């Protein structure tokens, strides 16, 4: 506990060791085990300087590759900047590869329970350029590794299963296997995958299985993936792509689940929107209610039978960022019981003092709202 508050960190990440893939992938797939490799072939210093300018004298870290192809679509200049940030967080990144590393950091910051989400595995599984067999093999290998990872402290480390969306017909079976293995949640990307949005008719059996088994669905974006991503068609820099991808993909994912009738068809389904902030939500729900639904409800009758904000309040939760502007007003508008907190540990776009930042909001939000955000709301999302 932290100052009398129990904390469920709903968005925390493992850093998967490279060795897991060779160990957990089936023998027939081990040729596709990712390995660290140079970012690009060697070149002369003059060419490097003409290409990278002031970044040319900085080292480019090795990048995770499959058959020589990087799993991230990222510029070298951006990757160098991430490498510099990673060097400053080396100990935390190393800790995130081990259960005891997570538990020690949780104890130090006051986190009681953590939901552990993937880092590199999400990029491997969600790649439009690979086939369903390989995508599902990556997901299965990761899930078995994560099960072993969490087994050392199952009451404190919760591991949602990562599911492949490449073969919609297999998704319900994969979900049921995850439930049999003890997963109370699954994690998906919000993006279209293989040209299919979250509400594509081909995924109907999957959504029905989630509702039937009471399995929570967590939606978490990651910039530079090899799938269609908001901003990637307009910006080459991480600056531009990262600014767009997380909030805009969350907005469109929520819209897809509402507009496509998934939430209408499955009123007990629980969905969490992670690492997108929450400041956009009051406006987005207002627009969906008072502009789109007010004028065009006839177009989607049968799939959308109530104002979109009612679906959110009935079935969805969203994670906030402690530093967001006007957060107290957003909490008042949306309600603390639909809001949650995640540290994003150990990722580089969030500082290591996230719990401190959250606790500093106690005066602005009040004890009742803070208790809901830190514990009661995420427990509701996770079906605990």
Secondary structure, DSSP 8 states (H G I E B T S, - for coil): -BTTB--EEEEEE----THHHHHHS-GGGGGG--EEE-SS----HHHHHHHHGGGTTS----EEEETTEESS---HHHHHHHHHHHHHTHHHHHHTTSHHHHHHHHHHHT--EEEEE-SHHHHHHSBTTS-HHHHHHHHHHHHHHHHHHHGGGTTTEEE-EE---S-HHHHHHHHHHHHHTT-SEEEE-SS-BTTB-TT-GGGHHHHHHHHHHT-EEEEE--TT-BS--TTTTT--SHHHHHHHHHHHHHHHHHHHHHHTTHHHH-TT--EEEESS-STTHHHHHHHIIIIIIHHHGGGGTTT--S-HHHHHHHHEEEEE-TT-TTHHHHHHHH-GGGEEE---TT-TTS-TTHHHHHHTTHHHH-HHHHHIIIIIHHHHHHT-
